[in-house]
Each structure stands twice: as structure tokens, then as C-alpha cells.
Amino acid sequence: MRAQRVWVVNGAASVEQLQTRLDDLNKRLGRLETQHPESWKVEELRSTALSLSREIDDIRCAEATAALSELLRK
């Protein structure tokens, strides 16, 4: 069984910080792909970008689930 990261949702600030990191990473990845398409760093950056996007999705899903739960309780 694969271990999963447990997030403490800190609202939009966390998503914004992660999104900024992801945007920067994507820019670096784009430059690296044009300069050195065979580089092992390309795969490493892709992997990191995918992880960040999953973290952003996890936070957004947790926030949406909490909001939906609140609505259903009313």
C-alpha cells in the first residue's frame, strides 16, 4: 500500500503558493526541454510538476468536500 501525504488545508494561500511553485517549475521545464530534450532533469522536473499538481488538486478537493458537507448539514 502506497503512503499518501496528509494535508492540513490552509485555504487559498496554500493553493496559491503551490500554484506559483508549479508555474515556476513549468517555465524551467519548458526552457530545459528546448535546450536539452534528452536530459534526465526533464523527467525529474515533470515528476515534480505532477506531484505539485496532485497536491493542488488534493487541497481543492478537500476544500470542496468541506464546503459540500457544510451545505448538506444545513
N, C-alpha and C positions, 0 to 999 in steps of 0.2 A: 504494500500500500504506500502510495506516494504522500509525503508530508506536504501540507499546504500552509501557507502563511496565514496567520490570523491578523486581521486588521482592526485597529480601533479607528473608527471613522471620525475624522476631524473636520468634516464638512468640506466646503468648496475650496478652502485653502490647500488641502492635501491634493485634491484633483488638479488644481491649478499648478501646483509645484511639480507634480508628476508630469503634467502635460507640457510644461516648459522644458523639463528634462528630456521628454520624448521628442519634442520639436528640435532641440539642440542635437540630439543623437541622430535624428533623421537627416539633418543638414550634414553632419560629419559623415554619415553613411553615404550620402549622395556624392560628396566630394571624393571619398575613398573609392567608391565604385568606378568613378570616371578615371581616376588616376591609376589605380591598381586593382582591377577587377578580380584578379586571382588571389588576392591577399587573404590570409586566414583571418585578418581583423574584420573583413566584411562579414563573415559568418558570425563572428563574436558580437559585432555591433547589431546584426539582425536579431540574434538571440536576445540580447539585452533589450532591444526595442520591443520585441514581442512580450517579454516579461513585464516591461513597464505598461504596455497597453493592456495586458491582463490585469495588472494591479489597478489601473484606472477603471476598467470595467467592473472589477470586484467592488470597488468603493461605490461606484454609481449604482450598482445593483443593490448593495446593502442600503444605500440611502433610499432608493425607490421602494424596497421591501418595507423599510421602516415607515415610510410615508403611507404606503398602502395599508399596512397593519393599523396605523392610527386612524385612517379613514374607515376601515371596517369595524373598529371598536366603537365608533360613534353611532 
